[in-house]
Amino acid sequence: MHGFTGKILHVDMTNQTLEVEEPTEDFYRMYVGGSLMGLYYLWKNSPAGIDALDPQNTLVFATSAGAGLPVSGQSRCTVTCKSPSTGGIADSQAGGFWPAELKFAGFDAIVVKGASDKPLYLSIIHGEAKLHDASHLWGKTTLEVDGILQEELDDKKIEIAQIGPSGEKLSNFAAIMNMSNRAWGRTGVGAVMGSKKLKAIVVRGKEKVVPGDRKAVLAMSKQGAKDLEPTGMAEFGKYGTAGVVMPQYGAGGLPSYNWDGGVMKTREEAEAIDGIRLYDELLAGAAEDKQDRKGRDTCYACIVRCKRVAESEYKDKKIIPEYGGPEYETLATFGSYCGVSDLHAVTYANQLCNEYGVDTISCGATIAWAMECFEQGLLTLEETDGIDLSYGNADGMIEMLMKTLNREGFGDVLAMGSVKAAAHLGKGAEYLVAVKGQELPAHMPQVKRSMSLIYSVNGFGADHQSSEHDTGYNERAYEGTKKYLEPLGLTTPVPTKSLGKEKVEFTLKTHYTYGALDSMSLCQFVFGAGWQLYTPVDMANFMSAATGWDVSVDEVQLCGQRRTNLMRAYNLREGLTRADDALPEKLYRKALEGGRSDGILLQREETEAAIDMYYDQAGWDAAGVPTRTTLESIDLGWVADDMGW
């Protein structure tokens, strides 16, 4: 079997036992890896209806065939479990070097069950897996743990996936970190790892990943390097996602003041947290670097090099390169969401989140929600431990962040996430900006209309990386996106503000594409359906070269379709319904203020009609339940059997 190691490690934390499974090649072709494989093991190993922090919740780390091959965008891994924040599926991706190193260590995936009564860490070194006492690591921050384990194992090249103190304290938006700056951030996966008392997973190996067609893999790598400039990916690498702050502001799509508007009060405030300023002033390294790698890190074998690396200070606090630097979402959630225009404060907030291990999107958005509650008089200084949570107060934002990371005082409430915090307090629900319990990322459905649909129907709540953004599917932009979209059968570009049948088809089909990316463990900034270095045709060709299979674009889409349907079925099994496919009331109640999006108010009837069309096109009934015919057509008839459909 090519591409895969053919081994999956099963870890029982309760009994502290390790077993190796060697699935058949048919299994790998059906479930591929990443998100889809994680869903399979979660479904099979965790009973319905359990609490997310129950020992029976299964935590899966899964890569796919391409990880470890010398092509950009392949070193990705998905973490899957039941989410403490949504009550449904948890699904999160991260890159770096850990995913490739897991393959080199001899395994495609790790399936973790049970819970220990004391902290442990798992090591997989050159194919040998062991559990170790981690009491000396408990309470340590991510960079501290990196240093301790490198010294303890006498190897600077080990890769470490770990939880920080916030994961130990079961924060609802706790992340799992690797390299101290790559995050499996969304859906609270770090809390699940913390509930199992699993502090870290260390991987190291020298096993080679053997592709089915090495020449094709190398040719694709060379083609990627050649296309870096023509596709615009060189510019993306230079500024990273942080470079979209001002384009979003210009479109009226930069969420500000807890989504009251799509712009900050002045252009100067938005420019103050822009990616170009970040590049010019805070990124580490010499400005005269002729390779233009100032302040940039990369994932294994990737030429794009889009990861920010900052070095500066916030007042008397050092901002150190090891914790990376803020991406667009972080600049927005701790910046414009909170009305904060201090780039140093936002960058320091990013560092603290990486240090303690939390998702910057949900954490920053929860603090922004608390700020609106404070501005509206729902929260008093007495309730916020004397911290002034007025918009724009960078010091207050940092102070409350520290309390949230440590679960101290009012921060203990905010660590629940905004939705559960509002329920706990019995107030503030009218200011929530979340779907299925997960806070919205910084792409506004008032401006990008397809986002209103994908935020609603996506299995793990609002997520900006679960379908292509529709700004590339209009007549003006289509000439540049045609090579990505035409292979998916998307040939009828529509007006940007449309949310009709064609836009729904665009959303569904690119949802499948992104589901395939997350299952084939490919980076959505390198492979994709609209602007990336590699197209869906390249995805199929890469999987063919990696595995030796004859993979078509149709099979890529089928992979994503299976993932979408299995995710939907899992949520239904756990009690979620169509009622959970709902945008926050605030987006229907309050029109945006300022900028090009001034006055825009979403219409519930339009969103509901789009959801109906999505269900119909997906082969689901009016309640959003996949039909038996649909499931059998994609070889998931066993799911219908389990559910009694």
C-alpha positions as semicolon CSV with decimal commas, in nm:
position;residue;x (nm);y (nm);z (nm)
1;M;0,000;0,000;0,000
2;H;0,144;0,337;-0,103
3;G;0,122;0,668;0,081
4;F;-0,008;0,523;0,406
5;T;0,188;0,343;0,678
6;G;-0,099;0,098;0,715
7;K;-0,098;0,134;1,095
8;I;-0,337;0,305;1,336
9;L;-0,253;0,330;1,706
10;H;-0,532;0,275;1,960
11;V;-0,465;0,422;2,305
12;D;-0,675;0,329;2,611
13;M;-0,602;0,594;2,872
14;T;-0,805;0,418;3,141
15;N;-0,617;0,091;3,124
16;Q;-0,299;0,248;2,983
17;T;-0,280;-0,002;2,698
18;L;-0,169;0,042;2,337
19;E;-0,281;-0,161;2,036
20;V;-0,192;-0,137;1,668
21;E;-0,456;-0,185;1,400
22;E;-0,364;-0,258;1,039
23;P;-0,671;-0,176;0,825
24;T;-0,721;-0,307;0,474
25;E;-0,652;-0,098;0,165
26;D;-1,028;-0,096;0,096
27;F;-1,081;0,074;0,433
28;Y;-0,827;0,342;0,348
29;R;-0,984;0,410;0,010
30;M;-1,328;0,442;0,169
31;Y;-1,233;0,663;0,465
32;V;-0,911;0,820;0,325
33;G;-0,788;0,980;0,648
34;G;-0,827;1,310;0,830
35;S;-1,180;1,420;0,907
36;L;-1,365;1,130;0,745
37;M;-1,152;0,866;0,915
38;G;-1,186;1,047;1,248
39;L;-1,564;1,052;1,211
40;Y;-1,569;0,679;1,147
41;Y;-1,374;0,596;1,463
42;L;-1,573;0,842;1,673
43;W;-1,902;0,690;1,556
44;K;-1,786;0,333;1,614
45;N;-1,617;0,388;1,951
46;S;-1,835;0,641;2,135
47;P;-2,194;0,570;2,242
48;A;-2,464;0,823;2,152
49;G;-2,560;1,093;2,398
50;I;-2,250;1,101;2,616
51;D;-2,110;1,425;2,753
52;A;-1,814;1,558;2,559
53;L;-1,591;1,527;2,866
54;D;-1,699;1,170;2,937
55;P;-1,410;0,919;2,916
56;Q;-1,606;0,737;2,643
57;N;-1,563;1,031;2,407
58;T;-1,311;0,923;2,145
59;L;-1,034;1,162;2,039
60;V;-0,884;1,093;1,697
61;F;-0,575;1,241;1,530
62;A;-0,568;1,143;1,161
63;T;-0,352;1,228;0,861
64;S;-0,379;1,090;0,506
65;A;-0,169;0,952;0,222
66;G;0,013;1,271;0,122
67;A;0,154;1,368;0,462
68;G;0,532;1,355;0,452
69;L;0,569;1,380;0,075
70;P;0,769;1,672;-0,075
71;V;0,470;1,874;-0,200
72;S;0,341;2,198;-0,050
73;G;0,031;2,180;0,166
74;Q;0,034;1,812;0,266
75;S;0,144;1,827;0,633
76;R;-0,201;1,849;0,786
77;C;-0,387;1,653;1,052
78;T;-0,748;1,659;1,170
79;V;-0,860;1,612;1,531
80;T;-1,209;1,468;1,576
81;C;-1,421;1,409;1,888
82;K;-1,752;1,522;2,037
83;S;-1,740;1,895;2,101
84;P;-1,787;2,047;2,447
85;S;-1,888;2,376;2,288
86;T;-2,148;2,254;2,035
87;G;-2,260;1,916;2,171
88;G;-2,212;1,782;1,819
89;I;-1,911;1,701;1,607
90;A;-1,573;1,858;1,684
91;D;-1,348;1,889;1,382
92;S;-1,026;2,089;1,368
93;Q;-0,720;2,099;1,141
94;A;-0,361;2,205;1,201
95;G;-0,037;2,199;1,008
96;G;0,329;2,240;1,096
97;F;0,571;1,948;1,110
98;W;0,383;1,722;1,354
99;P;0,153;1,561;1,092
100;A;0,442;1,459;0,864
101;E;0,645;1,343;1,164
102;L;0,357;1,117;1,277
103;K;0,387;0,940;0,941
104;F;0,765;0,917;0,977
105;A;0,706;0,765;1,322
106;G;0,505;0,488;1,156
107;F;0,136;0,571;1,200
108;D;-0,149;0,726;0,998
109;A;-0,374;0,797;1,295
110;I;-0,409;0,779;1,673
111;V;-0,741;0,683;1,836
112;V;-0,759;0,778;2,205
113;K;-1,025;0,638;2,439
114;G;-1,085;0,647;2,813
115;A;-0,932;0,877;3,074
116;S;-0,638;0,844;3,307
117;D;-0,650;0,937;3,676
118;K;-0,312;1,109;3,645
119;P;-0,142;1,316;3,375
120;L;0,030;1,114;3,103
121;Y;0,203;1,185;2,776
122;L;0,233;0,954;2,476
123;S;0,553;0,911;2,279
124;I;0,583;0,744;1,940
125;I;0,953;0,724;1,866
126;H;1,069;0,530;1,560
127;G;0,759;0,314;1,561
128;E;0,758;0,239;1,935
129;A;0,467;0,382;2,136
130;K;0,480;0,437;2,514
131;L;0,281;0,618;2,782
132;H;0,478;0,821;3,038
133;D;0,399;1,008;3,358
134;A;0,335;1,376;3,284
135;S;0,283;1,511;3,635
136;H;0,591;1,731;3,593
137;L;0,437;1,883;3,278
138;W;0,092;1,957;3,420
139;G;0,040;2,330;3,461
140;K;0,323;2,416;3,223
141;T;0,272;2,639;2,922
142;T;0,335;2,515;2,570
143;L;0,686;2,648;2,517
144;E;0,789;2,525;2,862
145;V;0,669;2,175;2,774
146;D;0,855;2,183;2,442
147;G;1,180;2,258;2,622
148;I;1,131;2,002;2,899
149;L;1,048;1,718;2,660
150;Q;1,330;1,800;2,418
151;E;1,574;1,778;2,708
152;E;1,407;1,474;2,865
153;L;1,412;1,278;2,539
154;D;1,747;1,426;2,434
155;D;1,617;1,519;2,090
156;K;1,559;1,871;1,956
157;K;1,378;1,733;1,650
158;I;1,081;1,574;1,825
159;E;0,741;1,720;1,734
160;I;0,492;1,774;2,016
161;A;0,112;1,808;2,011
162;Q;-0,007;1,926;2,351
163;I;-0,261;2,109;2,560
164;G;-0,175;2,416;2,763
165;P;-0,309;2,510;3,108
166;S;-0,646;2,613;2,959
167;G;-0,696;2,261;2,822
168;E;-0,612;2,118;3,162
169;K;-0,878;2,347;3,309
170;L;-1,129;2,233;3,047
171;S;-1,195;2,568;2,882
172;N;-1,471;2,519;2,625
173;F;-1,252;2,672;2,354
174;A;-0,925;2,507;2,457
175;A;-0,698;2,416;2,166
176;I;-0,437;2,149;2,102
177;M;-0,107;2,310;2,000
178;N;0,201;2,199;1,811
179;M;0,521;2,399;1,764
180;S;0,364;2,625;2,032
181;N;0,199;2,821;1,750
182;R;-0,001;2,579;1,532
183;A;-0,348;2,519;1,674
184;W;-0,618;2,260;1,643
185;G;-0,826;2,549;1,761
186;R;-1,194;2,525;1,691
187;T;-1,467;2,330;1,878
188;G;-1,288;2,278;2,212
189;V;-1,079;1,974;2,124
190;G;-0,821;2,076;2,386
191;A;-1,074;2,035;2,665
192;V;-1,143;1,678;2,552
193;M;-0,771;1,598;2,554
194;G;-0,749;1,759;2,899
195;S;-1,038;1,552;3,030
196;K;-0,839;1,240;2,938
197;K;-0,537;1,372;3,131
198;L;-0,334;1,340;2,810
199;K;-0,089;1,630;2,823
200;A;0,107;1,568;2,503
201;I;0,181;1,339;2,211
202;V;0,547;1,331;2,103
203;V;0,635;1,192;1,759
204;R;0,967;1,124;1,593
205;G;1,071;0,886;1,317
206;K;1,268;0,820;1,003
207;E;1,026;0,596;0,813
208;K;0,988;0,706;0,452
209;V;0,650;0,772;0,295
210;V;0,649;0,571;-0,028
211;P;0,423;0,716;-0,299
212;G;0,267;0,522;-0,581
213;D;0,431;0,746;-0,842
214;R;0,739;0,931;-0,716
215;K;0,803;1,105;-1,050
216;A;0,450;1,250;-1,051
217;V;0,494;1,373;-0,693
218;L;0,821;1,547;-0,778
219;A;0,671;1,696;-1,096
220;M;0,386;1,840;-0,891
221;S;0,630;1,987;-0,643
222;K;0,824;2,158;-0,923
223;Q;0,503;2,285;-1,083
224;G;0,397;2,439;-0,752
225;A;0,724;2,630;-0,728
226;K;0,682;2,751;-1,085
227;D;0,323;2,866;-1,023
228;L;0,394;3,047;-0,696
229;E;0,414;3,392;-0,856
230;P;0,147;3,353;-1,132
231;T;-0,117;3,234;-0,885
232;G;-0,049;3,517;-0,640
233;M;0,061;3,274;-0,371
234;A;0,398;3,447;-0,336
235;E;0,217;3,760;-0,219
236;F;-0,003;3,548;0,010
237;G;0,308;3,393;0,159
238;K;0,457;3,736;0,223
239;Y;0,161;3,883;0,413
240;G;-0,028;3,566;0,510
241;T;-0,396;3,582;0,598
242;A;-0,320;3,902;0,787
243;G;-0,299;4,077;0,450
244;V;-0,677;4,074;0,404
245;V;-0,758;4,314;0,689
246;M;-0,782;4,622;0,467
247;P;-0,956;4,449;0,172
248;Q;-1,216;4,328;0,421
249;Y;-1,247;4,678;0,563
250;G;-1,285;4,823;0,214
251;A;-1,571;4,584;0,138
252;G;-1,743;4,662;0,467
253;G;-1,668;4,307;0,577
254;L;-1,435;4,355;0,876
255;P;-1,652;4,259;1,178
256;S;-1,623;4,537;1,432
257;Y;-1,762;4,608;1,779
258;N;-1,905;4,258;1,821
259;W;-2,050;4,267;1,468
260;D;-2,230;4,600;1,497
261;G;-2,058;4,700;1,173
262;G;-1,823;4,589;0,899
263;V;-1,573;4,871;0,958
264;M;-1,390;5,028;1,249
265;K;-1,471;5,389;1,329
266;T;-1,186;5,524;1,120
267;R;-0,972;5,388;0,841
268;E;-0,664;5,465;1,049
269;E;-0,780;5,225;1,322
270;A;-0,815;4,941;1,072
271;E;-0,478;5,022;0,912
272;A;-0,322;5,004;1,258
273;I;-0,394;4,627;1,278
274;D;-0,338;4,548;0,910
275;G;-0,111;4,270;0,788
276;I;0,112;4,509;0,595
277;R;0,186;4,702;0,913
278;L;0,243;4,371;1,091
279;Y;0,493;4,277;0,821
280;D;0,669;4,613;0,827
281;E;0,692;4,664;1,202
282;L;0,652;4,345;1,408
283;L;0,771;4,047;1,207
284;A;1,099;3,894;1,317
285;G;1,409;3,899;1,099
286;A;1,590;4,149;0,883
287;A;1,387;4,364;0,648
288;E;1,660;4,337;0,385
289;D;1,628;3,955;0,367
290;K;1,665;3,904;-0,010
291;Q;1,465;3,582;-0,002
292;D;1,178;3,783;0,145
293;R;1,140;3,544;0,435
294;K;1,119;3,810;0,699
295;G;0,909;3,686;0,988
296;R;0,785;3,379;0,802
297;D;0,777;3,016;0,901
298;T;0,650;2,717;0,708
299;C;0,502;2,370;0,738
300;Y;0,687;2,058;0,629
301;A;0,800;2,084;0,263
302;C;0,581;2,388;0,185
303;I;0,718;2,668;-0,032
304;V;0,439;2,915;0,047
305;R;0,573;3,003;0,393
306;C;0,264;3,189;0,512
307;K;0,307;3,153;0,891
308;R;0,364;3,483;1,074
309;V;0,652;3,512;1,322
310;A;0,643;3,824;1,540
311;E;0,900;3,979;1,771
312;S;0,835;4,293;1,970
313;E;0,683;4,386;2,303
314;Y;0,356;4,503;2,452
315;K;0,445;4,754;2,721
316;D;0,687;4,555;2,941
317;K;0,584;4,214;2,802
318;K;0,802;4,045;2,540
319;I;0,647;3,917;2,217
320;I;0,869;3,624;2,126
321;P;0,903;3,452;1,787
322;E;0,840;3,099;1,918
323;Y;0,472;3,180;1,960
324;G;0,434;3,282;1,596
325;G;0,219;3,580;1,507
326;P;-0,147;3,668;1,451
327;E;-0,343;3,557;1,147
328;Y;-0,635;3,758;1,005
329;E;-0,894;3,595;1,232
330;T;-0,694;3,688;1,541
331;L;-0,633;4,045;1,424
332;A;-1,010;4,072;1,385
333;T;-1,136;3,894;1,697
334;F;-0,896;4,066;1,939
335;G;-0,878;4,380;1,724
336;S;-1,182;4,500;1,535
337;Y;-1,434;4,281;1,726
338;C;-1,314;4,452;2,045
339;G;-1,261;4,794;1,889
340;V;-0,890;4,762;1,970
341;S;-0,645;4,922;1,727
342;D;-0,323;4,849;1,918
343;L;-0,134;4,596;1,702
344;H;0,109;4,516;1,982
345;A;-0,178;4,433;2,218
346;V;-0,345;4,208;1,961
347;T;-0,016;4,032;1,885
348;Y;0,046;3,982;2,256
349;A;-0,307;3,841;2,292
350;N;-0,223;3,593;2,016
351;Q;0,091;3,492;2,207
352;L;-0,102;3,437;2,530
353;C;-0,357;3,219;2,351
354;N;-0,080;3,004;2,204
355;E;0,101;2,992;2,537
356;Y;-0,205;2,871;2,730
357;G;-0,365;2,683;2,440
358;V;-0,697;2,833;2,333
359;D;-0,873;2,910;2,006
360;T;-0,815;3,277;1,925
361;I;-1,143;3,307;1,734
362;S;-1,381;3,190;2,006
363;C;-1,175;3,344;2,286
364;G;-1,151;3,689;2,126
365;A;-1,514;3,680;2,013
366;T;-1,629;3,587;2,365
367;I;-1,444;3,884;2,512
368;A;-1,599;4,104;2,241
369;W;-1,944;3,975;2,343
370;A;-1,865;4,065;2,705
371;M;-1,759;4,410;2,589
372;E;-2,094;4,472;2,422
373;C;-2,273;4,353;2,733
374;F;-2,058;4,597;2,933
375;E;-2,125;4,882;2,690
376;Q;-2,499;4,813;2,711
377;G;-2,498;4,813;3,091
378;L;-2,569;4,441;3,130
379;L;-2,234;4,385;3,300
380;T;-2,098;4,604;3,579
381;L;-1,745;4,667;3,701
382;E;-1,832;4,460;4,006
383;E;-1,918;4,162;3,786
384;T;-1,608;4,200;3,566
385;D;-1,367;4,206;3,864
386;G;-1,321;4,581;3,824
387;I;-1,197;4,554;3,465
388;D;-1,323;4,820;3,226
389;L;-1,448;4,626;2,923
390;S;-1,524;4,928;2,708
391;Y;-1,457;4,889;2,337
392;G;-1,105;4,995;2,250
393;N;-0,957;4,931;2,593
394;A;-0,655;4,718;2,501
395;D;-0,534;4,691;2,861
396;G;-0,876;4,572;2,975
397;M;-0,889;4,319;2,694
398;I;-0,549;4,174;2,791
399;E;-0,636;4,169;3,161
400;M;-0,963;3,985;3,097
401;L;-0,788;3,748;2,858
402;M;-0,545;3,648;3,133
403;K;-0,834;3,581;3,371
404;T;-1,006;3,374;3,103
405;L;-0,696;3,168;3,029
406;N;-0,652;3,094;3,401
407;R;-1,026;3,055;3,470
408;E;-1,011;3,314;3,748
409;G;-1,301;3,536;3,857
410;F;-1,520;3,650;3,568
411;G;-1,273;3,480;3,335
412;D;-1,402;3,146;3,462
413;V;-1,743;3,237;3,315
414;L;-1,598;3,353;2,983
415;A;-1,399;3,029;2,950
416;M;-1,736;2,860;2,897
417;G;-1,766;3,044;2,563
418;S;-2,015;3,321;2,493
419;V;-2,325;3,102;2,451
420;K;-2,281;2,909;2,774
421;A;-2,168;3,224;2,955
422;A;-2,490;3,400;2,854
423;A;-2,694;3,102;2,976
424;H;-2,499;3,093;3,302
425;L;-2,548;3,466;3,362
426;G;-2,906;3,465;3,240
427;K;-2,845;3,771;3,021
428;G;-2,671;3,890;2,705
429;A;-2,822;3,635;2,466
430;E;-2,938;3,914;2,234
431;Y;-2,573;4,007;2,168
432;L;-2,448;3,656;2,087
433;V;-2,282;3,598;1,749
434;A;-2,252;3,219;1,728
435;V;-2,394;2,913;1,551
436;K;-2,432;2,577;1,728
437;G;-2,251;2,729;2,024
438;Q;-1,945;2,828;1,821
439;E;-1,852;3,195;1,775
440;L;-1,847;3,333;1,420
441;P;-1,513;3,382;1,243
442;A;-1,432;3,714;1,076
443;H;-1,605;3,675;0,739
444;M;-1,943;3,846;0,721
445;P;-2,243;3,682;0,554
446;Q;-2,386;4,027;0,493
447;V;-2,103;4,077;0,243
448;K;-2,020;3,718;0,142
449;R;-2,368;3,579;0,102
450;S;-2,275;3,211;0,079
451;M;-2,134;3,240;0,430
452;S;-2,486;3,279;0,568
453;L;-2,567;2,934;0,433
454;I;-2,244;2,752;0,523
455;Y;-2,239;2,901;0,873
456;S;-2,594;2,766;0,920
457;V;-2,557;2,411;0,787
458;N;-2,194;2,330;0,866
459;G;-2,167;2,039;1,106
460;F;-1,943;2,204;1,367
461;G;-2,095;2,550;1,357
462;A;-1,984;2,870;1,193
463;D;-1,660;2,812;1,003
464;H;-1,498;3,014;0,725
465;Q;-1,293;2,721;0,592
466;S;-1,576;2,478;0,515
467;S;-1,657;2,604;0,164
468;E;-1,515;2,846;-0,089
469;H;-1,609;3,212;-0,042
470;D;-1,846;3,331;-0,312
471;T;-1,651;3,645;-0,404
472;G;-1,492;3,439;-0,683
473;Y;-1,821;3,318;-0,832
474;N;-1,948;3,622;-1,018
475;E;-1,906;3,720;-1,382
476;R;-1,626;3,966;-1,311
477;A;-1,415;3,720;-1,110
478;Y;-1,499;3,393;-1,287
479;E;-1,231;3,421;-1,552
480;G;-0,972;3,388;-1,276
481;T;-1,151;3,111;-1,085
482;K;-1,281;2,907;-1,378
483;K;-1,002;2,650;-1,369
484;Y;-1,092;2,573;-1,007
485;L;-1,471;2,575;-1,034
486;E;-1,542;2,433;-1,379
487;P;-1,417;2,081;-1,285
488;L;-1,681;2,085;-1,009
489;G;-1,957;2,161;-1,259
490;L;-1,982;2,523;-1,145
491;T;-2,015;2,708;-1,474
492;T;-2,288;2,968;-1,410
493;P;-2,146;3,257;-1,206
494;V;-2,411;3,468;-1,036
495;P;-2,431;3,817;-0,882
496;T;-2,244;3,854;-0,555
497;K;-2,558;3,932;-0,355
498;S;-2,747;3,629;-0,487
499;L;-2,844;3,346;-0,255
500;G;-3,048;3,149;-0,508
501;K;-3,023;2,798;-0,651
502;E;-2,689;2,849;-0,829
503;K;-2,524;3,002;-0,521
504;V;-2,653;2,714;-0,309
505;E;-2,504;2,467;-0,558
506;F;-2,174;2,656;-0,536
507;T;-2,184;2,634;-0,156
508;L;-2,270;2,263;-0,148
509;K;-2,014;2,152;-0,405
510;T;-1,732;2,355;-0,254
511;H;-1,842;2,227;0,087
512;Y;-1,773;1,878;-0,048
513;T;-1,437;1,995;-0,186
514;Y;-1,332;2,138;0,148
515;G;-1,457;1,824;0,323
516;A;-1,231;1,624;0,093
517;L;-0,939;1,855;0,170
518;D;-0,989;1,799;0,543
519;S;-1,015;1,422;0,488
520;M;-0,721;1,401;0,250
521;S;-0,533;1,624;0,496
522;L;-0,444;1,895;0,246
523;C;-0,401;2,263;0,328
524;Q;-0,689;2,482;0,214
525;F;-0,449;2,767;0,147
526;V;-0,252;2,554;-0,100
527;F;-0,518;2,323;-0,248
528;G;-0,870;2,446;-0,311
529;A;-1,156;2,565;-0,524
530;G;-1,101;2,927;-0,603
531;W;-0,758;3,093;-0,578
532;Q;-0,499;2,851;-0,440
533;L;-0,176;2,705;-0,576
534;Y;-0,342;2,375;-0,673
535;T;-0,691;2,306;-0,819
536;P;-0,937;2,018;-0,756
537;V;-0,784;1,843;-1,059
538;D;-0,446;1,872;-0,888
539;M;-0,600;1,728;-0,570
540;A;-0,709;1,419;-0,762
541;N;-0,373;1,391;-0,937
542;F;-0,181;1,424;-0,610
543;M;-0,388;1,156;-0,438
544;S;-0,336;0,932;-0,740
545;A;0,039;0,986;-0,725
546;A;0,052;0,936;-0,348
547;T;-0,158;0,618;-0,336
548;G;-0,119;0,458;-0,678
549;W;-0,498;0,464;-0,712
550;D;-0,674;0,622;-1,009
551;V;-0,842;0,910;-0,827
552;S;-1,077;1,140;-1,020
553;V;-1,232;1,474;-0,927
554;D;-1,558;1,283;-0,883
555;E;-1,392;1,063;-0,620
556;V;-1,257;1,372;-0,447
557;Q;-1,611;1,510;-0,430
558;L;-1,747;1,174;-0,314
559;C;-1,502;1,179;-0,025
560;G;-1,630;1,523;0,078
561;Q;-1,992;1,411;0,035
562;R;-1,935;1,114;0,266
563;R;-1,777;1,337;0,524
564;T;-2,062;1,591;0,510
565;N;-2,327;1,319;0,543
566;L;-2,151;1,131;0,821
567;M;-2,103;1,457;1,010
568;R;-2,470;1,539;0,967
569;A;-2,579;1,195;1,083
570;Y;-2,353;1,217;1,389
571;N;-2,506;1,549;1,491
572;L;-2,856;1,407;1,450
573;R;-2,751;1,110;1,662
574;E;-2,637;1,352;1,933
575;G;-2,966;1,544;1,932
576;L;-2,900;1,840;1,701
577;T;-3,182;1,925;1,458
578;R;-3,268;2,172;1,185
579;A;-3,336;2,425;1,460
580;D;-2,961;2,431;1,524
581;D;-2,895;2,540;1,163
582;A;-2,964;2,897;1,266
583;L;-2,773;3,222;1,235
584;P;-2,758;3,446;1,543
585;E;-3,064;3,665;1,592
586;K;-2,845;3,975;1,603
587;L;-2,771;3,940;1,231
588;Y;-3,144;3,957;1,154
589;R;-3,227;4,223;1,413
590;K;-2,956;4,487;1,373
591;A;-2,845;4,647;1,046
592;L;-2,474;4,709;0,999
593;E;-2,337;5,056;1,058
594;G;-2,071;5,233;0,851
595;G;-1,869;5,163;0,538
596;R;-1,987;4,990;0,221
597;S;-2,207;4,747;0,417
598;D;-2,392;5,023;0,602
599;G;-2,760;4,938;0,647
600;I;-2,738;4,573;0,538
601;L;-2,965;4,343;0,735
602;L;-2,997;3,973;0,665
603;Q;-3,343;3,840;0,588
604;R;-3,453;3,524;0,767
605;E;-3,677;3,415;0,479
606;E;-3,387;3,423;0,234
607;T;-3,162;3,218;0,463
608;E;-3,433;2,961;0,533
609;A;-3,507;2,924;0,162
610;A;-3,136;2,867;0,095
611;I;-3,124;2,602;0,368
612;D;-3,422;2,426;0,208
613;M;-3,243;2,425;-0,128
614;Y;-2,921;2,299;0,031
615;Y;-3,103;2,010;0,196
616;D;-3,275;1,919;-0,130
617;Q;-2,954;1,931;-0,336
618;A;-2,772;1,726;-0,069
619;G;-3,036;1,453;-0,077
620;W;-3,172;1,526;0,271
621;D;-3,535;1,560;0,374
622;A;-3,701;1,883;0,484
623;A;-3,577;1,831;0,839
624;G;-3,218;1,797;0,720
625;V;-3,202;1,420;0,764
626;P;-3,002;1,232;0,497
627;T;-3,229;0,982;0,325
628;R;-3,146;0,613;0,315
629;T;-3,121;0,639;-0,064
630;T;-2,859;0,912;-0,033
631;L;-2,655;0,725;0,226
632;E;-2,664;0,398;0,033
633;S;-2,556;0,577;-0,285
634;I;-2,233;0,684;-0,112
635;D;-2,170;0,351;0,066
636;L;-2,289;0,472;0,405
637;G;-2,594;0,248;0,427
638;W;-2,462;0,122;0,761
639;V;-2,528;0,469;0,906
640;A;-2,895;0,446;0,807
641;D;-2,906;0,101;0,968
642;D;-2,754;0,233;1,293
643;M;-3,000;0,524;1,300
644;G;-3,304;0,317;1,203
645;W;-3,376;0,531;0,897
